[in-house]
Amino acid sequence: MRTGALPVLCNSTAWRKRLKQMMMFSAHATIKADDIDGCLPVLLEHMEEHSTVIHTGKGAILVSPFGSVEIRRQPGDLLLEAKAGSVEVLSMMKAFIAEHVFEFAGETASIVWSDDQAFDQTPPHFQKLTVMDTFNVTPRMRRVKFSCERVTAFTGDAGYHVRLLLPPGGKDPVWPSMNADGRLTWPDGDNTLVSRVYTIRNVDMESGLVEIDFVLHDTPGPAATWAVQAQRGDIIGLLGPSGGTMPPASHYIMVGDETALPAISRLLGDLPAHCRGIAFIEVQNRDEIQQIAHPENIELRWLPRGSTHPGTTTLLQDAIATLPKPTAQETYFAWISCEFTACNAIRTHLRKNWGATKGSYLATSYWRRSECDDGTSASEIHYEH
């Protein structure tokens, strides 16, 4: 992102007000390293990939839809203040910051946090889910209904994306713990967890239930396999939530395949009724079309690929190419989530033919066709704001 200026994502009055309302929780830290002056510029340059970096006289302020981080340089160390709208998001921000500090400053660096959760070994953004029911929404979409320990974590602007932790069978699970420096310690060996990122499809605040959809690929990965075999009473872990919001715009364009369908459904359901736009959704066949609540002036256009293998068509690229370039008077936001190659092609089209800047779209490759997984491995996700 451009340094020193807020992008479209954070630049409207409504979005600034929303950010201010979100920042209800804060944490402070002191960071020491052998070469503070050398690692700080490198750290800030890297952070431009994840946030807006506003340089100040003594440091910088990092702004994202999840919260803000202020970094102030002083003799011998750095002072840091992180702000977010929930303890869960704040905990994830602390872990994210800590991982990057040690990446660029080395393991001799130190971080001392001073918030209420500074010495809590259980990550505030962790909770256990218990399977209550499973069923197929369509032939290729499996829905699992869970009871959760803290359904309030999914209220407001908390986001939709969560990291599911699947423990090995036949033994009591060992869950990740949080170090004093904010980083997570993960179980290994026989206790290693399978970790995948998914989208919360539905939340029932009264009953404390959440639902998550799993795409049933021809070659299922560990998460989809687990969803097919899951039984009532099974327990898994969850880290999150985060992400899932969109900035104000007069026109929305959504593009995705079935792996993005849960996220598209949530985003459409949360948009104001007056919104306008279009959503292109690629599915295997017409049996995979779902009933989705959406604003009246947003068109849903389903694109069945038939017997063609997922990730091998140009249906989504061809569909976005039919749209006229928005006028200078229109404010638009494009949300793209699909296979890696298609995602790159659509992003290139928006940049080249629409002159799109990073603040006007979010492009996410959920999976790569060459990797026969269930499309949600953390190593396969590439966020670009």
Residue pairs with C-beta under 8 A, 6 or more apart in sequence:
1 7
1 48
1 49
1 51
1 52
1 53
1 358
1 359
1 385
2 52
3 48
3 52
3 53
3 54
3 55
4 53
4 54
4 55
5 52
5 54
6 16
6 52
6 54
6 63
7 52
7 357
7 358
7 359
7 385
8 247
8 331
8 333
8 357
8 359
8 360
9 15
9 52
9 65
9 247
9 359
9 385
10 16
10 19
10 52
10 63
10 64
10 65
10 247
10 359
11 359
12 247
12 248
14 248
15 247
15 248
18 157
19 63
19 65
19 67
19 68
21 85
22 66
22 67
22 84
22 85
22 157
23 67
23 68
23 83
23 84
23 85
24 83
24 84
24 85
24 86
25 83
25 84
25 85
25 86
25 87
25 89
25 90
26 81
26 82
26 83
26 84
26 90
26 115
27 81
27 82
27 90
27 93
27 94
27 113
27 114
27 115
27 117
27 118
28 79
28 80
28 81
28 82
28 113
28 114
28 115
29 79
29 80
29 81
29 82
29 94
29 97
29 111
29 112
29 113
29 114
29 182
30 77
30 78
30 79
30 80
30 111
30 112
30 114
31 77
31 78
31 79
31 80
31 101
31 105
31 109
31 110
31 111
32 76
32 77
32 78
32 109
32 110
33 39
33 77
33 101
33 105
33 106
33 108
33 109
33 110
34 105
34 106
34 108
34 109
35 105
36 73
36 76
36 77
36 78
36 105
39 104
39 105
39 106
39 109
40 59
40 71
40 73
40 78
42 104
43 100
43 101
43 104
43 105
44 53
44 55
44 60
44 71
46 100
46 104
47 53
47 62
47 100
50 62
50 64
50 383
50 385
51 62
51 63
51 64
51 69
51 385
52 62
52 63
52 64
53 60
53 61
53 62
54 60
54 61
54 62
54 63
56 72
58 72
58 73
58 74
59 70
59 71
59 72
59 73
59 78
60 70
60 71
61 68
61 69
61 70
61 71
62 68
62 69
62 70
62 71
64 385
65 243
65 245
65 247
66 84
66 85
66 89
66 92
66 93
66 159
66 242
66 243
67 82
67 83
67 84
67 85
67 89
67 90
67 93
68 82
68 83
69 80
69 81
69 82
69 83
69 93
69 97
70 80
70 81
71 78
71 79
71 80
72 78
72 79
72 80
80 97
82 90
82 93
82 94
82 97
83 90
84 90
84 93
85 156
85 157
85 158
86 153
86 156
86 158
87 117
87 124
87 125
88 124
88 125
88 153
88 158
88 240
88 241
88 242
89 125
89 158
89 159
89 242
90 115
90 117
90 124
91 117
91 123
91 124
91 125
91 178
92 125
92 239
92 240
92 242
94 113
94 182
95 123
95 178
95 182
95 183
95 184
97 111
97 182
98 111
98 179
98 181
98 182
98 183
99 183
101 109
101 111
102 109
102 181
102 183
110 181
111 181
111 182
112 118
112 180
112 181
113 180
113 181
113 182
117 124
117 178
118 180
119 180
120 178
121 177
121 178
122 175
122 177
122 178
123 176
123 177
123 178
123 184
123 239
125 153
125 239
125 240
126 175
126 176
126 237
126 238
126 239
127 148
127 149
127 150
127 153
127 237
127 238
128 148
128 149
128 175
128 235
128 236
128 237
128 238
129 146
129 147
129 148
129 164
129 210
129 235
129 236
129 237
129 238
130 146
130 147
130 148
130 233
130 234
130 235
131 144
131 145
131 146
131 230
131 231
131 232
131 233
131 234
131 235
131 236
132 145
132 146
132 147
132 209
132 232
133 144
133 145
133 232
134 142
134 143
134 144
134 145
134 227
134 230
134 231
135 142
135 143
136 142
136 143
136 216
137 143
137 213
137 290
138 287
138 288
138 289
138 290
139 216
139 287
139 288
140 215
140 216
140 217
140 258
140 284
140 288
141 213
141 214
141 215
141 216
141 258
141 261
141 288
141 290
142 213
142 214
142 215
142 216
142 224
142 227
142 228
143 201
143 211
143 212
143 213
143 214
144 211
144 212
144 214
144 227
144 230
145 209
145 210
145 211
146 209
146 210
146 211
146 212
147 207
147 208
147 209
148 208
148 209
148 210
148 238
151 203
151 204
151 205
151 208
151 209
151 210
152 205
153 240
153 241
154 200
154 203
154 210
154 241
155 203
155 205
157 245
158 241
158 242
159 240
159 241
159 242
159 243
159 244
159 245
160 199
160 200
160 241
160 243
160 244
160 262
160 263
160 266
160 267
161 197
161 198
161 199
161 200
161 240
161 241
161 242
161 243
161 244
161 263
162 197
162 198
162 199
162 200
162 212
162 238
162 239
162 240
162 241
162 242
163 195
163 196
163 197
163 198
163 238
163 239
163 240
163 378
164 195
164 196
164 197
164 198
164 212
164 223
164 236
164 237
164 238
165 173
165 175
165 176
165 193
165 194
165 195
165 236
165 237
165 238
165 239
166 193
166 194
166 195
166 196
166 222
166 223
166 226
166 236
167 173
167 174
167 191
167 193
167 235
167 236
167 237
168 190
168 191
168 192
168 193
171 190
171 191
173 191
173 193
173 235
173 237
174 187
174 191
175 187
175 193
175 237
176 184
176 185
176 186
176 187
176 193
176 237
176 239
177 184
177 185
178 184
178 185
179 185
186 192
186 193
187 193
193 237
194 222
194 223
194 226
195 378
196 221
196 222
196 223
196 374
196 376
196 377
196 378
197 376
197 377
197 378
197 381
198 212
198 213
198 214
198 223
198 262
198 376
199 212
199 213
199 244
199 262
199 263
199 266
200 210
200 211
200 212
200 241
200 262
200 266
201 210
201 211
201 212
201 213
201 262
201 265
201 266
202 210
202 211
203 209
203 210
203 211
204 210
212 262
213 261
213 262
214 223
214 224
214 227
214 374
215 224
215 258
215 259
215 261
215 374
215 375
216 224
216 227
216 228
217 224
217 310
217 372
217 374
217 375
218 309
219 372
220 228
220 374
221 372
221 373
221 374
221 375
221 376
221 377
222 374
223 374
223 376
224 374
226 236
243 383
244 263
244 266
244 267
246 252
246 267
246 271
246 333
246 335
246 362
247 333
247 359
248 331
249 275
249 331
249 332
249 333
250 276
250 330
250 331
250 332
251 276
251 277
251 326
251 330
251 331
251 332
251 333
252 271
252 275
252 276
252 277
252 278
252 279
252 298
252 332
252 333
252 334
252 335
253 277
253 278
253 279
253 320
253 323
253 332
253 333
253 334
253 335
254 264
254 267
254 268
254 277
254 278
254 279
254 280
254 281
254 334
254 335
254 336
255 279
255 280
255 316
255 319
255 320
255 334
255 335
255 336
255 337
255 338
255 346
256 263
256 264
256 279
256 280
256 281
256 282
256 316
256 335
256 336
256 337
256 338
257 281
257 282
257 283
257 310
257 311
257 316
257 337
257 338
257 339
257 342
257 366
258 281
258 282
258 283
258 284
258 288
258 310
259 337
259 338
259 366
259 367
259 375
259 376
260 281
260 337
260 338
260 364
260 366
261 281
261 283
261 290
263 337
264 279
264 281
264 292
264 335
264 337
265 290
265 292
265 293
267 335
268 279
268 292
268 293
268 294
268 295
268 298
269 292
269 293
269 294
271 294
271 295
271 298
272 295
273 295
273 296
274 295
274 297
275 295
275 297
275 298
276 295
276 297
276 298
277 297
277 298
277 299
277 332
278 298
278 299
278 300
278 301
278 323
279 294
279 298
279 299
279 300
279 301
280 301
280 303
280 315
280 316
280 319
280 320
281 300
281 301
281 302
281 303
282 303
282 304
282 305
282 313
282 315
282 316
282 338
283 289
283 302
283 303
283 304
283 305
284 304
284 305
284 306
284 310
285 304
285 305
285 306
286 302
286 304
288 304
289 302
292 300
294 300
301 319
303 315
303 316
303 319
305 313
305 315
309 369
310 339
310 369
311 339
311 341
311 342
311 367
311 368
311 369
312 369
314 342
314 345
316 338
316 342
316 346
317 342
317 345
317 346
317 349
320 346
320 349
320 350
321 349
325 353
325 354
326 332
326 354
332 360
333 360
333 361
333 362
334 350
334 356
334 360
334 361
334 362
335 361
335 362
336 343
336 346
336 347
336 361
336 362
336 363
336 364
337 343
337 363
337 364
337 365
337 366
338 346
338 365
338 366
339 365
339 366
339 367
339 368
339 369
340 365
340 367
340 368
340 369
340 380
340 382
341 368
341 369
343 363
343 364
343 365
343 382
344 363
344 365
346 363
347 361
347 363
347 384
350 356
350 360
350 361
358 384
358 385
359 385
362 383
362 384
362 385
363 384
364 381
364 382
364 383
364 384
365 380
365 381
365 382
366 375
366 376
366 380
366 381
367 373
367 374
367 375
367 376
367 377
367 380
368 380
371 377
371 380
373 380
